[in-house]
Amino acid sequence: MNLWQEFRTPSTIAEAIEDLIGAPQPALPVAGGSDLLLDIRQGRHSPVHTLIDLKDIPELNVIEIRGAHLFIGASVSITQILSNALVNQHGKALVEACNLIAGPQVRNIATLGGNVAHALPAADGTIALVALNAQAEVANTDGLRRMGFMELFLGPGRSAIDKTCEIITGFYLPITNNNQASCFKRIMRPQGVALPILNCAVWVNRKGDNVVDTHISIGPGGPTPFRATQAEEVMRGHVMSDTLLAQALDQLLTQAKFRTSALRATSGYRKHIVQGLFKDTFITAWERTQQ
């Protein structure tokens, strides 16, 4: 069976948008295709006539500092992220998340944009980007615009991006300054390449023993990528301690909506294991602020 009828390879963002709108429909953008093509093959996605390949667009394949932000193009592969010095410096949680995505062969073709566009509430790259306070850059016929990262998600597998006329072009991460650091950890079944039972990412800014600011994300903590804003508020401006971590955990458990998955874990089990996962992830990020 043919997974598509026509394959186009635009060389600019403008050409990609034109193809997306004007090509025989249905048409969809694709970069690595590690999620989309499998979904089509296995019947989880409706047939596609035209695929618009984004891999040859230079602007979508760069990693560079732009002012006070690190820009990562949406077509950058997961493998490229792992080896890039700038991402290791300014987005350690993202590197750690990408290192756990599938296996080496998939990481060589899979892209960060695809990981986000699939809109899963526990996607490793997505959860890391939430904690890193990323912004998304999106293109349509009006040009480029930035949008808050959490605005991308409507529900499990449902993206706010209109795939008939828009593409994600990249992500902006605030650069990491002194006394700031991040960490990503996850719990999964021990058979090697597997989806997470639970994952967690933390970014923290400290001054002495005080938590100046923090971002905390958990997946899956709800129908969309979850940010523990109530736990963050409890911690800001307070001295780091076991008591503070316990107070933050109470707020996290109150706000998160853990669900039972027949294939992975019950809600009760996730509530139990998030306690150690959150503490371990936060303490690692906290200690890194002094490295």
C-alpha positions, 0 to 999 in steps of 0.5 A, a space after each residue: 500500500 502507498 502511504 502517499 501519492 505525491 511527495 514535495 520538497 520545498 526549499 523555503 518556508 514560503 514554498 512549504 506553505 504554498 504547497 501545503 495549501 495548493 497541493 492535492 489534498 489531503 496534504 501534510 507536512 513531514 520531517 522525520 516522519 517517525 510518528 506520522 508514517 507509522 500512524 498512517 501505516 497502522 490505520 491511526 491516521 487517515 490517508 494522505 495524498 501529498 506529503 510536504 517534506 520540510 527537511 531541506 529548508 535551511 531555516 528549520 535546520 539551525 541551532 543558534 543564539 538569537 539575542 537572549 534565546 537559543 533557537 532550535 529549528 523544528 527539523 533538527 534531528 534528535 541526534 543533532 540535539 544530543 551532540 550540540 554544545 549550545 543545547 547542552 549548555 542552555 537546555 540540559 533537560 532537553 538533551 536528557 529527554 532526547 537521549 531517551 527518545 526511542 533508539 539511535 536509528 529513530 533519533 537519527 531521523 526523528 525531529 523535535 518539531 515532530 515530537 511536539 506536533 504529535 501533541 502527546 501529553 507525555 512526549 519527552 521533548 515536549 515535557 522538557 520544553 515546557 520546563 525550559 519555558 520555550 516559545 514556538 515559532 509558527 509560519 503561515 501565509 502572514 509570515 512568522 509569529 511566536 506563540 506560548 508553548 502551552 498554546 500549541 496543545 488542545 488535547 491528546 494528539 490534538 495540536 492548535 497548529 492548523 496543519 492545512 496552512 501552518 507549520 512549526 518552524 522552531 523553538 526559542 529557549 531562554 539562555 541559561 545564566 549563572 545559578 540556573 540549571 535544568 534536569 529531566 528524568 523519567 520512569 519507564 518499564 525495563 525492556 529498553 526502548 519504551 514509553 514513559 510511565 511518568 516523566 518530569 522536567 525541572 528548571 530552577 534559578 537559585 540565589 544562595 539557598 533560595 529558590 528565586 524561580 522554578 518551572 516544573 513539568 510532568 507527563 502525563 499530568 493531564 490531557 495536555 502537557 502539564 506544568 505544575 504552576 501551583 507547586 512553582 508558586 509555593 517554592 518561589 522566594 523560599 529557602 530550599 528544604 525538604 519541607 519546601 519540597 514536600 509542600 510543592 509535592 502536595 500542590 503538584 498532586 492537587 493540580 495534576 490529573 493522573 490517569 490510568 493507562 491499561 498498558 502503562 500504569 494506574 493513576 494511583 501508581 503514578 501518584 505514588 512514584 511521582 513523589 520520588 521522581 519529582 524530588 530526584 529531578 528537582 534536587 539534581 537541577 538544584 545541585 547543577 546550578 552550582 556547577 
